[in-house]
Amino acid sequence: MKFPNNVLVIDRSQTFSMYLSLLLQRMGLKSMSVNGPGAAKAVLDLGFTDFLIVGDQNGTEPIHVIVRQLAEGIIDNSIPIIVVSTCNDPAEMSACYDAGCQGFLQKPIQPRLLHEALYSGVTPASERRKHLRCEVDLTVDVAIDSQQPQAHKLINLSKGGALISSSRTLPVGTQVDLHIYLDDLQVHLSGIVLYYLPNKTLPNNTDRKAGAFGVLFHQISQSHADMIDSYMEKVFDQCSLLAMC
């Protein structure tokens, strides 16, 4: 399943655009930033955009006017428009929704709400990502059929599953036991291999021999889910610090 993941960010603030770029990358999304609706329309004409995020640093026009300009150029509302702003005026928020936006988020951004806003408008429903995910660089011990566990690199994590780097191709349906190391914490989970990705399809992959297999977790306890949530939140928080460097 190929999920929509190309985000166009419209905002003149370089700091905000850099922060969003880092955050979206951690969420496993690709992004491009432009500094106004005119440049955005040129990018939209190329046909590669899945989502639009409109910031509040786009000149003197009200946000809803910019949203309307963008929405009028999108056929059948096929690209969700999300507004991210410090504005808390109910009238302006309502005007943005009337103009065609699918979500209005207040700064500072909460990654989980951004994920929900982006994918809530995606159709068909089968192309909506259920869980917020986070690109990571962790160690995970993988055991198959009670064999000796082997250490692998975990490169993407969510409460629903994980993407694990490996030069070994595991058949779809293989049952695995995982020990994931979250700093000083250890999470023990089991799951099933859903797919295998060759190395050339993986972003930022420096190991030419390694692809990755995707694992869907079996039932996950609330305590383990909370541990993953807490770790992901810490990783996302680092994006704001990096953007200000």
C-alpha positions in Angstrom: 0.0 0.0 0.0 1.4 3.4 -1.0 0.2 6.1 1.3 0.1 9.8 0.2 3.1 11.5 1.8 4.1 14.7 -0.2 3.5 17.9 1.8 3.7 21.4 0.5 4.3 24.1 3.2 3.4 27.7 2.5 4.9 30.2 4.9 7.5 33.0 4.7 9.1 32.2 8.1 12.3 30.2 7.5 12.3 29.0 11.1 8.8 27.7 11.0 9.3 26.1 7.6 12.5 24.4 8.8 10.8 23.1 11.9 7.9 21.7 9.9 10.4 20.1 7.4 12.2 18.3 10.3 8.9 17.3 11.9 7.4 16.0 8.7 10.6 14.1 7.9 10.4 12.4 11.3 6.8 11.5 10.6 8.0 9.7 7.4 6.6 12.4 5.1 8.3 14.4 2.3 8.0 18.2 2.3 8.7 21.3 0.2 8.4 24.9 1.4 7.4 28.0 -0.6 6.9 31.5 0.5 3.5 32.4 -0.9 0.4 31.2 -2.7 1.7 32.2 -6.1 4.7 29.9 -5.8 2.4 27.2 -4.3 0.2 27.2 -7.3 3.2 26.6 -9.6 4.1 23.6 -7.5 0.5 22.3 -7.4 0.5 22.4 -11.2 3.2 19.7 -11.2 0.8 17.3 -9.7 3.0 15.7 -6.9 1.3 17.3 -3.9 -0.8 15.2 -1.5 -1.2 17.8 1.4 -1.0 21.5 1.8 -0.1 23.2 5.1 -0.7 27.0 5.2 1.1 29.0 7.9 0.2 32.4 9.2 3.3 34.3 7.9 2.1 35.0 4.3 1.8 38.7 4.1 -1.1 41.0 5.1 -4.0 39.0 3.7 -6.2 37.1 6.2 -5.5 33.4 6.2 -8.9 32.5 4.9 -8.3 34.5 1.7 -5.2 32.5 1.0 -7.0 29.3 1.7 -9.8 30.3 -0.7 -7.2 31.2 -3.5 -5.6 27.8 -3.1 -8.8 25.8 -2.8 -10.2 27.3 -6.0 -7.3 25.8 -7.9 -7.7 22.3 -6.5 -10.0 20.0 -8.4 -12.7 18.2 -6.3 -11.0 19.2 -3.0 -8.6 16.3 -3.7 -5.7 17.9 -1.7 -6.4 18.5 2.0 -5.5 22.0 3.2 -4.4 22.3 6.8 -3.9 25.8 8.5 -1.4 26.1 11.3 -1.6 29.4 13.1 -1.4 31.4 16.4 -4.8 32.8 15.6 -7.6 31.9 18.1 -10.3 34.0 16.6 -13.4 31.8 16.1 -14.6 33.9 13.2 -11.3 33.5 11.3 -11.2 29.8 12.0 -14.8 29.4 10.7 -13.9 31.5 7.6 -11.0 29.2 6.9 -13.2 26.1 7.0 -15.8 27.9 4.8 -12.9 28.7 2.3 -12.0 25.1 2.0 -9.5 24.0 4.7 -9.9 20.6 6.3 -8.1 21.3 9.5 -7.1 24.3 11.7 -4.3 23.7 14.2 -2.9 26.1 16.7 0.7 26.6 17.4 2.7 25.0 18.9 2.0 22.0 16.8 1.1 18.7 18.4 2.4 15.9 16.0 -0.5 13.6 16.7 -3.1 16.3 15.9 -1.2 17.1 12.7 -1.2 13.5 11.7 -4.9 13.2 12.3 -5.7 16.4 10.4 -3.6 15.3 7.4 -5.1 11.9 7.0 -8.7 12.5 8.1 -9.5 13.9 4.7 -7.8 11.3 2.6 -9.9 9.1 0.4 -10.3 6.2 0.1 -10.2 5.3 3.8 -7.7 2.5 3.0 -5.1 5.1 2.3 -5.3 6.7 5.7 -2.5 6.0 8.1 -4.0 4.9 11.4 -1.0 5.5 13.6 1.4 8.4 13.9 4.8 7.1 13.1 8.3 8.3 13.8 11.7 7.8 12.1 14.1 6.5 14.6 17.6 4.9 15.0 17.2 2.2 17.6 18.3 -1.3 18.3 15.8 -4.1 18.2 16.5 -7.8 18.9 14.5 -10.0 16.6 13.7 -13.7 17.3 12.0 -16.2 15.0 10.5 -19.5 16.1 12.3 -19.3 19.5 15.7 -19.0 17.8 18.5 -17.0 19.2 17.6 -13.3 18.9 19.6 -11.2 16.4 20.2 -7.5 16.7 18.8 -5.3 13.9 18.4 -1.5 13.3 14.8 -0.2 13.9 14.2 2.7 11.5 10.5 3.5 11.9 8.2 3.1 14.9 4.6 3.5 15.8 2.1 2.0 18.2 0.9 -0.2 15.4 4.1 -1.6 14.1 7.8 -1.1 13.1 10.1 -1.0 10.1 13.3 -3.0 10.7 16.4 -2.8 8.6 17.7 -6.2 7.5 19.7 -7.8 4.7 17.7 -10.9 5.2 14.3 -11.3 3.4 11.7 -12.6 5.7 8.6 -14.2 4.2 5.3 -12.4 4.6 3.5 -14.0 7.5 6.6 -14.8 9.6 5.9 -14.5 13.3 8.6 -12.5 15.2 9.3 -11.6 18.8 10.9 -8.2 19.3 12.8 -6.5 22.1 13.0 -2.8 21.4 15.4 -0.6 23.3 14.0 2.8 24.0 17.0 4.5 25.7 17.1 2.8 29.2 13.7 1.1 28.7 12.9 -2.2 26.9 9.7 -3.1 25.2 8.9 -6.7 24.4 6.4 -7.2 21.6 5.4 -9.8 19.1 4.1 -9.3 15.6 3.8 -10.6 12.0 5.8 -9.6 8.9 3.6 -7.8 6.5 6.0 -6.8 3.7 9.6 -6.4 2.7 11.2 -3.3 1.1 14.4 -3.5 -1.0 17.1 -1.1 -0.1 16.6 1.2 -3.1 13.1 2.1 -1.9 14.3 3.3 1.6 15.0 7.0 2.2 18.4 7.9 3.8 19.5 4.2 3.6 23.3 4.1 3.7 23.6 0.3 3.7 23.3 -0.9 0.1 22.8 -4.5 1.2 20.0 -3.9 3.7 16.3 -3.6 2.9 13.7 -3.6 5.6 10.7 -5.6 6.7 7.5 -4.2 8.1 6.0 -5.7 11.2 2.5 -5.4 12.4 2.3 -5.7 16.2 -0.1 -8.1 17.8 -2.0 -6.8 20.8 0.0 -4.1 22.6 -0.5 -3.3 26.2 -1.4 0.3 27.4 1.9 0.5 29.3 3.9 -0.4 26.2 1.9 2.0 24.1 2.6 4.8 26.6 6.3 4.1 26.5 6.3 4.3 22.7 4.3 7.5 22.8 6.6 9.1 25.3 9.7 8.2 23.3 8.2 9.5 20.0 7.2 12.8 21.8 10.8 13.3 22.9 12.1 12.7 19.3 9.5 15.2 17.9 10.5 17.8 20.5 14.0 17.7 19.2 12.8 19.1 15.9 12.1 22.5 17.3 15.5 22.7 18.9 17.2 21.8 15.6 15.2 24.3 13.7 16.6 27.1 15.9 20.2 26.1 15.6 
